[in-house]
Amino acid sequence: MKNHTKQYINGEWVDSASGETIDVINPATGEAFGKIANGNAEDVDKAVEAAHDVYIEFRNTPVEERCAMLDRIVTEYEKRKDDLIEAITDELGSPIDKSEKVHYQMGLNHFAAARDALDTFQFEEQRGDNLIVKEAIGVSGLITPWNFPTNQTSLKLSAAFAAGSPVVLKPSEETPFAAVILAEIFDKAGVPKGVFNLVNGDGGGVGNPLSEHPKVRMMSFTGSGATGSKIMEKASVDFKKVSLELGGKSPLIILDDSDVKEAASLAVQKVVHNTGQVCTAGTRTIIPASMKDEFLSAVKEEMTNVKVGDPRTEGTQMGPLISKKQYDTVQSYINKGVEEGATLYHGGTDHPQGLDKGFYVKPTVFSDVENKMTIAQEEIFGPVMSVITYNDLDEAIEIANDTKYGLAGYVFGEDMETLKKVARSIEAGTVEINGAKGGSDLPFGGYKQSGIGREWGDFGIDEFLEVKSIKGYFK
């Protein structure tokens, strides 16, 4: 059993004020494999006070010092590679090669990207006789989700450190051990006392008092829209700045000139990656009506070849869902799809054969889906594909944008001018053409109910800054 029942506050591991703990469940077995502290408002207050005591000093550190600190963090992060991979595999149920190539690597990339952004970031600008200054906002509360324990945490931390803002982090209580390792990395890298504080616990005990604390100037949250709305409401009492990265129901538009097998392969990847627990998952697959039968046949073949199983078994492509609660949620959506008249083409409810222990689900495909159906409108957060047909490109774009979300979009085909037209037409913060990959310096965030603000690289740094005009500075 891993027991990390202390909080990291003001540069030290200290007992939690509550004295309570939370079991951490391995989703591959359904059994507890560790414990963390279940923090409370007193823990939050101590952490916020520690950050508040140093925020002016940290705000005013030279950029060169923050660059050097991020360099040291990158070095120490690389030293803890094996530990991070082990933690993510156990607490998330991620296949071990994905824990390395995706989760570990994305966390590293964000610290490196923030460091690189500082090389050209302009904190000051002269306009005539006047000076425009960007300075750190102050104590920032960070609440991060379970589905990417390093990525979502590192992108916020790296940006805050680069900006000069001290933080209090509340990671998900379902995947807390990666954050514990990050705290150890920061301690080893010499992050000044009070600049980073970790308070483990649940939303009621830690998230609420952090969102409400009068000395917190900003809340940065990644997670569900319902929780984001509550955080925004609490933050509004004293007009905290908020940055929210919320849900998605992202469309993948496949053009009529696409190679069907390649399109099917991409579509399946966009659904089963991280067991579908991805806010940018392309779960609405929008295809030409004329392609329907051929595409479904190709998708079924691809889905059948997806190896679901133990995260530590070589070749496993898809592990379990994070929890029993999430398992039940995905089952309910599959049942809802059938009830509303969609055709269950592949997969379905219950565990895959031979995987009764843990929270494993079947990769699932629905055909004959209408965009108004629940499975096409609500974020399932599981490996469930809704195949929707269109008759012309205008209809495809209309279907893609007929959602309350706007986090990501995808388009696949041959004609570049058409691809560009569709990409410009999709209402989303990120649109990907033909599976193209981008660096960690690109802005990430959503339109509509997918969030407020942007993260990654220099855009992420901006979220932790206030802008000041000093008139007559150069007279």
C-alpha positions in Angstrom: 0.0 0.0 0.0 1.2 3.5 -0.8 0.5 5.8 2.1 1.0 9.5 1.5 -1.2 11.0 4.2 0.6 14.3 4.6 0.1 17.6 2.8 2.9 19.6 1.3 2.7 23.2 2.7 5.3 25.9 2.8 8.1 23.6 1.6 7.4 20.8 4.2 5.4 17.6 4.5 2.9 18.2 7.4 0.1 16.3 9.0 -3.3 17.0 7.6 -5.6 18.9 10.0 -8.5 16.5 9.4 -6.6 13.4 10.4 -8.8 11.6 7.8 -7.7 9.6 4.8 -9.1 8.5 1.4 -8.5 5.1 -0.2 -7.1 5.2 -3.7 -8.5 2.5 -6.0 -6.6 0.7 -8.8 -9.2 0.6 -11.6 -7.7 -2.5 -13.1 -8.5 -4.5 -9.9 -11.2 -2.4 -8.2 -9.2 -2.7 -5.0 -7.5 0.0 -2.8 -3.7 0.2 -3.3 -3.0 3.4 -1.3 -4.2 6.2 0.9 -4.0 10.0 0.9 -4.9 12.7 3.3 -8.5 13.9 3.1 -7.8 17.6 3.6 -10.1 20.3 4.9 -10.5 24.1 5.1 -7.8 24.4 7.8 -5.3 22.8 5.4 -6.4 25.0 2.6 -6.0 28.1 4.8 -2.5 27.2 5.8 -1.5 26.6 2.2 -3.0 29.8 0.9 -1.4 31.8 3.7 2.0 30.2 2.8 1.5 31.2 -0.8 0.3 34.7 0.1 3.3 35.3 2.3 5.7 34.9 -0.7 3.6 36.1 -3.7 5.2 39.6 -3.8 8.7 38.2 -3.6 8.0 35.5 -6.2 6.3 38.0 -8.5 9.4 40.1 -8.5 11.9 37.4 -9.1 14.0 38.0 -12.3 12.8 36.0 -15.3 16.2 34.4 -15.4 15.7 32.9 -12.0 12.3 31.4 -13.1 13.9 30.0 -16.2 16.6 28.4 -14.1 14.0 27.0 -11.8 12.0 25.5 -14.7 15.3 24.0 -16.0 15.9 22.3 -12.7 12.3 21.0 -12.6 12.8 19.4 -16.1 16.0 17.7 -14.9 14.4 16.3 -11.8 11.2 15.3 -13.6 13.3 13.2 -16.0 15.0 11.5 -13.1 11.6 10.4 -11.7 10.4 8.9 -15.0 10.0 5.4 -13.8 8.1 6.5 -10.6 5.7 8.6 -12.6 5.0 5.8 -15.1 4.3 3.4 -12.3 2.0 5.8 -10.5 0.0 6.6 -13.5 -0.4 3.0 -14.5 -1.7 2.1 -11.1 -3.9 5.0 -10.3 -5.4 5.7 -13.8 -5.2 2.2 -15.3 -3.4 3.5 -18.3 -1.5 0.9 -20.4 2.1 1.1 -19.3 3.4 2.2 -22.7 0.8 5.0 -22.8 1.8 6.0 -19.3 5.3 6.6 -20.7 4.7 7.9 -24.2 1.7 10.0 -23.5 1.2 10.9 -19.8 4.8 11.1 -18.7 5.9 12.8 -21.9 3.1 15.4 -22.0 3.9 16.5 -18.4 7.6 17.0 -19.4 6.7 18.8 -22.5 4.7 21.5 -20.6 7.5 22.4 -18.3 9.9 22.6 -21.2 7.4 24.7 -23.3 6.9 27.2 -20.4 10.7 27.5 -20.0 11.1 28.1 -23.8 8.3 30.6 -23.8 10.1 32.8 -21.3 12.9 33.3 -23.7 10.7 35.6 -25.8 7.8 36.5 -23.5 7.4 40.3 -23.1 6.5 41.3 -19.5 7.0 45.0 -20.3 6.2 47.2 -23.3 6.8 50.9 -23.9 4.1 52.9 -25.7 5.2 56.5 -26.0 6.0 57.9 -22.6 4.1 55.1 -20.9 4.9 51.6 -19.7 2.7 48.5 -19.9 3.6 45.9 -17.4 2.4 42.3 -17.1 2.8 41.0 -13.5 1.8 37.8 -11.7 -1.8 37.8 -10.5 -1.0 36.4 -7.0 -2.1 33.3 -5.2 -3.7 30.8 -7.7 -5.8 27.8 -6.9 -5.4 24.9 -9.2 -7.9 22.0 -9.4 -7.0 19.3 -11.8 -8.8 16.2 -13.1 -8.0 12.5 -12.9 -7.8 11.6 -16.6 -4.4 13.1 -17.3 -2.6 13.3 -13.9 0.6 14.9 -15.3 -0.5 16.7 -18.4 -3.3 18.8 -16.9 -1.4 19.4 -13.7 1.9 20.3 -15.3 0.5 22.7 -17.9 -1.0 24.8 -15.1 1.9 24.6 -12.7 4.5 25.4 -15.4 2.5 28.5 -16.6 2.1 29.8 -13.0 5.7 29.3 -12.2 6.8 31.1 -15.4 4.4 34.0 -14.6 5.6 34.3 -11.0 2.4 33.2 -9.3 2.5 30.9 -6.2 -0.1 28.1 -6.2 -2.2 25.8 -4.1 -2.9 22.6 -6.0 -5.8 20.2 -5.4 -5.3 17.2 -7.7 -8.1 14.6 -8.1 -8.4 12.3 -5.2 -8.7 9.4 -7.7 -5.2 10.0 -9.2 -3.2 11.8 -6.5 0.2 10.0 -6.5 1.5 11.7 -9.7 1.0 15.0 -7.9 2.8 13.8 -4.8 5.8 12.9 -7.0 5.6 16.4 -8.6 5.8 17.9 -5.1 8.9 15.8 -4.4 10.4 17.0 -7.8 9.8 20.6 -6.9 11.3 20.2 -3.5 14.4 18.6 -5.0 14.5 21.3 -7.7 14.6 24.1 -5.1 11.3 25.7 -5.7 11.1 28.4 -3.0 9.0 27.6 0.1 5.4 28.7 -0.3 5.5 28.9 -4.1 4.1 25.4 -4.4 1.6 23.9 -2.0 -0.3 20.6 -2.3 -3.5 19.8 -0.5 -5.0 16.4 -1.2 -8.7 15.8 -0.5 -12.1 15.9 -2.1 -14.1 18.7 -3.7 -16.2 19.5 -0.6 -13.3 19.5 1.8 -10.6 21.2 -0.3 -12.1 22.4 -3.6 -14.8 24.5 -2.1 -12.7 26.4 0.5 -10.0 27.0 -2.1 -12.5 28.5 -4.5 -13.9 30.7 -1.7 -10.7 31.8 0.0 -10.4 35.6 0.0 -6.7 35.6 -0.6 -6.9 33.4 -3.7 -6.8 35.8 -6.8 -7.4 33.2 -9.5 -8.9 29.7 -9.9 -7.8 27.5 -12.7 -9.9 24.4 -13.2 -10.1 21.4 -15.6 -13.1 19.1 -15.3 -16.8 18.8 -15.8 -19.1 21.7 -16.7 -21.2 21.2 -13.6 -18.2 21.6 -11.3 -16.8 24.4 -13.3 -20.1 26.3 -12.9 -19.9 25.9 -9.1 -16.3 27.1 -9.0 -17.2 30.1 -11.2 -20.1 30.9 -8.9 -18.0 30.8 -5.7 -15.2 32.8 -7.4 -17.7 35.4 -8.4 -18.4 36.5 -4.8 -15.1 38.4 -4.7 -14.5 38.6 -8.5 -11.6 36.1 -8.8 -10.3 35.5 -12.2 -11.2 32.1 -13.5 -9.8 29.8 -16.2 -11.9 26.9 -17.0 -11.2 23.9 -19.4 -14.4 21.9 -19.4 -16.2 19.2 -21.4 -16.4 18.4 -25.1 -18.4 16.5 -27.7 -16.0 16.8 -30.5 -16.9 16.1 -34.1 -14.8 14.2 -36.6 -15.9 15.1 -40.1 -14.8 12.6 -42.7 -14.9 13.9 -46.3 -16.2 11.9 -49.2 -12.7 11.7 -50.8 -11.2 9.9 -47.8 -9.5 6.5 -47.8 -12.2 4.6 -45.8 -9.8 2.3 -43.9 -7.5 5.2 -42.9 -10.6 7.2 -41.8 -11.8 4.3 -39.8 -8.5 3.9 -38.1 -8.3 7.5 -37.1 -11.9 7.5 -35.9 -11.3 4.5 -33.6 -8.1 6.1 -32.2 -10.1 9.3 -31.3 -12.5 7.2 -29.3 -10.5 4.5 -27.5 -7.5 6.7 -26.6 -7.2 6.8 -22.7 -10.3 4.6 -22.7 -12.3 7.5 -24.1 -11.6 9.5 -21.0 -10.5 12.5 -23.0 -12.2 15.9 -23.1 -11.2 16.3 -26.8 -12.3 12.8 -27.8 -13.8 12.7 -31.3 -16.9 10.8 -30.4 -19.2 12.2 -33.0 -18.0 10.6 -36.3 -19.7 12.4 -39.1 -19.5 10.6 -42.5 -21.0 10.9 -46.0 -24.2 8.8 -46.2 -22.8 7.1 -49.3 -19.9 5.8 -47.2 -21.9 4.4 -44.3 -21.8 0.6 -45.0 -18.2 0.5 -46.0 -17.1 2.8 -43.1 -19.0 0.8 -40.5 -17.4 -2.4 -41.7 -13.9 -0.9 -41.5 -14.6 0.6 -38.0 -15.9 -2.8 -36.7 -12.7 -4.4 -37.9 -10.6 -1.7 -36.2 -12.6 -1.9 -33.0 -12.3 -5.7 -32.9 -8.5 -5.4 -33.1 -8.3 -3.1 -30.1 -6.7 -5.0 -27.3 -8.5 -4.4 -24.0 -6.8 -5.7 -20.9 -4.4 -5.4 -18.0 -2.4 -2.2 -18.2 0.7 -4.0 -17.4 0.3 -6.6 -20.1 2.4 -6.0 -23.2 0.3 -4.9 -26.2 -2.6 -3.7 -24.2 -4.1 -0.7 -26.0 -7.1 0.1 -23.7 -7.2 -0.2 -20.0 -10.2 0.2 -17.6 -12.2 3.2 -16.8 -11.2 5.1 -13.7 -13.9 4.0 -11.3 -17.1 2.0 -10.7 -19.0 5.3 -10.9 -17.6 6.0 -14.4 -18.3 2.4 -15.5 -21.9 2.7 -14.5 -22.2 6.1 -16.3 -20.9 4.6 -19.5 -23.3 1.6 -19.2 -26.2 4.0 -18.7 -25.3 5.9 -21.9 -25.1 2.8 -24.0 -28.5 1.8 -22.7 -29.8 5.3 -23.4 -28.6 5.0 -27.0 -30.5 1.8 -27.6 -33.6 3.3 -25.9 -33.5 6.4 -28.2 -33.4 4.3 -31.4 -29.7 4.3 -32.4 -28.4 0.9 -33.7 -25.9 -0.8 -31.4 -23.5 -1.8 -34.2 -20.5 -3.1 -32.1 -19.7 -3.6 -28.4 -22.4 -2.9 -25.8 -22.9 -3.2 -22.1 -21.1 -5.3 -19.4 -17.5 -6.2 -19.2 -15.4 -7.6 -22.0 -15.1 -11.4 -21.9 -12.5 -12.5 -19.3 -12.2 -9.0 -17.6 -14.8 -9.2 -14.9 -12.5 -7.7 -12.3 -11.9 -4.0 -12.5 -13.8 -1.4 -14.5 -13.3 -2.6 -18.1 -15.8 -1.7 -20.8 -16.3 -2.8 -24.4 -15.3 -0.3 -27.2 -18.7 0.5 -28.6 -20.1 1.9 -31.9 -23.6 3.2 -32.6 -24.9 3.8 -36.1 -28.1 5.5 -37.2 -27.4 8.2 -34.7 -29.3 11.5 -34.9 -27.5 14.5 -33.6 -30.3 15.3 -31.2 -29.9 12.0 -29.3 -28.4 12.0 -25.8 -25.4 10.0 -26.9 -24.6 12.6 -29.5 -25.1 15.6 -27.2 -23.7 14.6 -23.8 -20.1 13.9 -22.9 -19.9 10.1 -22.1 -16.2 10.0 -21.2 -15.9 6.4 -22.4 -15.1 4.6 -25.6 -18.4 5.1 -27.3 -18.6 6.3 -31.0 -21.7 7.8 -32.5 -21.8 7.6 -36.3 -23.8 10.3 -37.9 -24.4 10.6 -41.7 -24.6 13.7 -43.9 -25.6 14.4 -47.5 -23.5 17.5 -48.2 -20.7 19.5 -46.6 -22.9 22.3 -45.3 -25.0 19.7 -43.4 -21.8 18.2 -42.0 -20.7 21.5 -40.6 -24.1 22.2 -39.2 -24.1 18.9 -37.4 -20.6 19.5 -36.1 -21.5 22.9 -34.6 -24.9 21.7 -33.2 -23.6 21.2 -29.7 -23.2 23.3 -26.5 -19.5 22.4 -26.6 -16.6 23.7 -28.6 -13.4 22.2 -27.4 -12.0 20.4 -30.4 -12.8 19.3 -33.9 -11.3 17.0 -36.5 -11.5 16.8 -40.3 -10.1 14.0 -42.5 -9.8 13.9 -46.3 -7.7 14.6 -49.4 -8.6 18.0 -50.8 -6.7 20.6 -48.9 -8.9 23.5 -49.7 -12.0 21.7 -48.5 -10.1 20.6 -45.4 -9.2 24.2 -44.7 -12.8 25.4 -45.2 -14.2 22.8 -42.8 -11.5 23.5 -40.2 -12.3 27.2 -40.3 -16.0 26.5 -40.0 -15.9 24.3 -36.9 -16.6 26.2 -33.8 -13.9 24.9 -31.5 -10.7 26.0 -29.8 -8.6 23.4 -31.5 -9.2 21.8 -35.0 -7.0 19.1 -36.3 -6.5 18.3 -40.0 -5.7 14.7 -41.0 -4.4 13.8 -37.6 -1.8 16.6 -37.5 0.1 17.0 -34.2 1.1 20.4 -32.7 3.5 21.4 -30.1 2.9 22.5 -26.5 3.2 26.1 -27.5 -0.2 26.2 -29.2 -3.2 27.6 -27.3 -5.6 25.1 -25.9 -9.1 25.9 -24.7 -12.7 25.9 -25.8 -15.6 27.9 -27.3 -19.1 28.0 -25.8 -19.6 25.7 -22.7 -16.2 24.1 -23.1 -14.5 26.8 -21.1 -13.0 30.2 -20.5 -9.4 31.1 -21.3 -6.5 29.4 -23.0 -3.6 27.2 -21.7 -0.3 25.9 -23.0 2.9 27.9 -23.7 2.8 31.7 -23.7 -1.1 31.7 -23.8 -1.0 29.7 -20.5 1.4 32.2 -18.9 -0.9 35.1 -19.8 -3.7 33.5 -17.8 -1.7 34.1 -14.6 -0.9 37.7 -15.3 -2.5 41.1 -14.6 -1.9 44.1 -16.9 -0.8 47.4 -15.5 -0.4 50.8 -17.3 2.1 53.3 -15.8 1.5 56.6 -17.4 4.4 59.1 -17.7 7.0 56.4 -16.8 9.5 57.7 -19.3 9.0 61.4 -18.9 
